Amino acid sequence: MDRTQLLLIGLPIFLFCTDIVGLFTPAPPKPSHHDHHPPHYQSKSQQQLLQEPLPFPTQNQKNSISNIGGIGLGNTVNIDFCTSCSYRGNAVTIKNMLEAEFPGINVVLANHPPAFPKRLVSKVVPVVQVGVIGVIMAGEQIFPRLGIMTPPPWYYSLRANRFGSIASVWLFGNFLQSSLQSTGAFEVYCNGALVFSKLKEQRFPGEIELRELVGQRLGISRTVSGL
């Protein structure tokens, strides 16, 4: 095989190997947040201010301070969306809205994975792509090793337009893999409870609608925690 054939065969194999390595590579450890601050020397005026007695807040001031706390503090909203459907922009918009409406709330964005059979088939598609491209490029050497002395007719049809066949196999395989990984999901959970499901409603949630749903759920959570 010439260099062009080696390149066309080696590139899909390299991409497939990178997918396999990325699939089984563990996530990197989280960086530590231990910050080392240099020693800070205080001036005499700062030392005098620190030595002065601090005024303690009154009971009314304590109540006002407690009301300043974020209404969403201690609550978590999970947004599971389809990353291959380009829903990240919608998820980020909803995340910013919820953080602005419910200060202190924790909004977590994550990919909604497809069903296990679809995930399995999507991993097989690159293998089939590489196999078909390898047969197109070197079928005359592969078929005799498999005990097939005369290649089938479809091989000669693909061989007649080699580069067009390779491009078609590559594009069709990528389209099939993307469709298998696509779920169309946009699921919103508040403290583990489902508050909106695009898979059930077949539409995206409105910002006002989702704000009311999350607000109602936060009210239920506060009532239960108050008990």
N, C-alpha and C positions, 0 to 999 in steps of 0.2 A: 504493500500500500504506500502511496505517496504521502507527502506531508499534509495535504488537504484532507485526505481520508483519515489520517491519524488525528488531526485537529477536530474533525466532526465527530469522531468516536470518543475522543478523550474528553471533550468539553462536557457532554452529558454525563459521562461517568464521574467527572470531577464534581459537578453540581449535585449529583445523587449522593456522593460520599459526604459532601458538606451537609446535606440534609440529614443523613444518618448520624453524623457526628453531633450536629446540633440537637437531634432528638434525644440522644442518650447522654449528653454532657450535663452534669449537675449545675444548678444555678450557683453563681459566685457568692461567697459569703458577704454579708452586709458589712460595710465599713464601720469601724468603731468611731464613736463620737466623743472620744476623750480629747479635749482640746487642752493644750498646755499654754497657759497664759504667762507672760513674763511678770516678775514681781513688780508691783505698783507701789510707788512711794507717795504717801500723802503729805501734803503741805500742812503747815501749822494751822491755817485757817480751816482746812478740812477736818483736822483733828478736833478743833474747838467745836465745829458744828456737830460732829459725832458725839461729843461729850455732853451736849445740851440735851435735856429731856425731850422726848418726842411727844407731841399731843396725841392722845388716844381718841379715836372716833366715838361719837355718841351713839345711842341706840338707833336713832333715826338715820344717821350716816351709815351704820352697818346694814340697815335694811335696804338703803338705796344702793350700796355697793353690791349686795347679794343679787339685786335685780339686774345689775349690769351684766352678769354672767351670761354666756351664750345660751340661747334657748335650745340649741341642738347639742350641747355638751354631753358627751357620754353616749351618743347615738351614732349609728353607722348606717349608711345607705350604700348598697352595692348595685352597680349598674353593669350587667353582663350583656355585652353587645357583640355583634358579628364584625370582627376586624376586617375580614376579606370583603365586606359589603360597603366599606368606606363610611361606617357609622361613627367613627371616632369624633368627628366634628360635632355631631349631635350630642354625643356623650359629654364632651368637654363643655358645651353650652349649658346642658342641664346641670353639670357639676358646679359650674360657676354660679348659676342661679340659686341652687340649693345652699351653697356656702354663704351667699349674700343674704338669703332670706332666713336661714337658721344658723346664726354664728356659732361656731364651735363644733358643728356636725362634721363627721368623717365620711367623705364620699370616696368610694373605692371603685375604680374602673378595671374591668377584666374582660377577657375574651370568652364568649359563650361557645364552648367546643361542640362540634357536631356529634352525632351518635357514633358509637364505637365502630359499627360496620363501615360507615362512610370514612372514618379516620383510617381504618385499615386499608380500604380500597385506594384512598388517596396516597398512601405510602407505596402501593403496588404499581401505580401508574408510571412513576419515573423508571421503574425496572423494566416495564413493558416498552417504554419509549426507547431506552438504551438497547434492548433486545432487537426491536424492529429496525432501528438505525444500523445496528451491527450486521443484521441479516442483509440489509440493502447494500451495505458497503462491501461485505466479504461473504456473501451467500455462497459463492462458488467453492469456497474452502470450508464453510460451515456444514452445508448439506451432506457432502460425502462423509464427514466425520460422524454425522448422525445416522449414517446408513442409507441416506436418500441420494442415490446416484444422479437422478434426474430431478432438478428443482421443479417445484409446482409452477403452473402458468402465472399465478399472481406475482411471483418473484420477478419474472421478466417484465411484467407491466410496471412494477415499481422501479425496476432497474433501468427501464427506458428513459424515465425522467427522474434521475437519481436525486438531484438537489431539490426539485419540487416535492418529491415524495418525503424527503427528510424534513423539509420545512413544514409540510402538512402534518406529519406525525408529531413534530415538536409543538406546533401551535395547538393542535387538537388535544394533545396530552395536557398541556398547560391549562387550557380551557376546562377540560374535564376535572383536573385536580382542583381548580379554583371553585368550580360548581359543587364539588363534593365537600369542600371545607366551608362553603357558605351555608349559614343557618337562617339568616334574616331575622335574628333575634335581637330584641332590645328589652331586656327584663330588668325591672327595678325592684329591689328588695329594701325594706326598711326594718332594721333589727331582725333580719332573718325571715320576715314575712313578705310575701309577694304583694306589691301594691299596684303594679302595672305590668302587663305582658303584651308585647307586640305580636307574639305568636298567636295569642288568643284574640286580640282586638283587631289585628291586621292593619294597624296604623301606629304612627308615632304619638307619644303623649304630648299634650300642650303644656306649656310652662305653668300656666295658671292651674290647670287640672292637676298636674303632678305636685305642685306646691300645696294644694288643698289635700291631696291624698297623703302626702308625707306629713303634713301638719296634723291631720286626723290620727295618723299612726303614732306620732310623737305624743299626742294627748292621751292615747290609750296606754302607751308605755309609761308615761308619768303617773297615770292613775294606778297602774299595776305596781309600780315601784313605790308609790306612796302607801299602798296597803302593807 
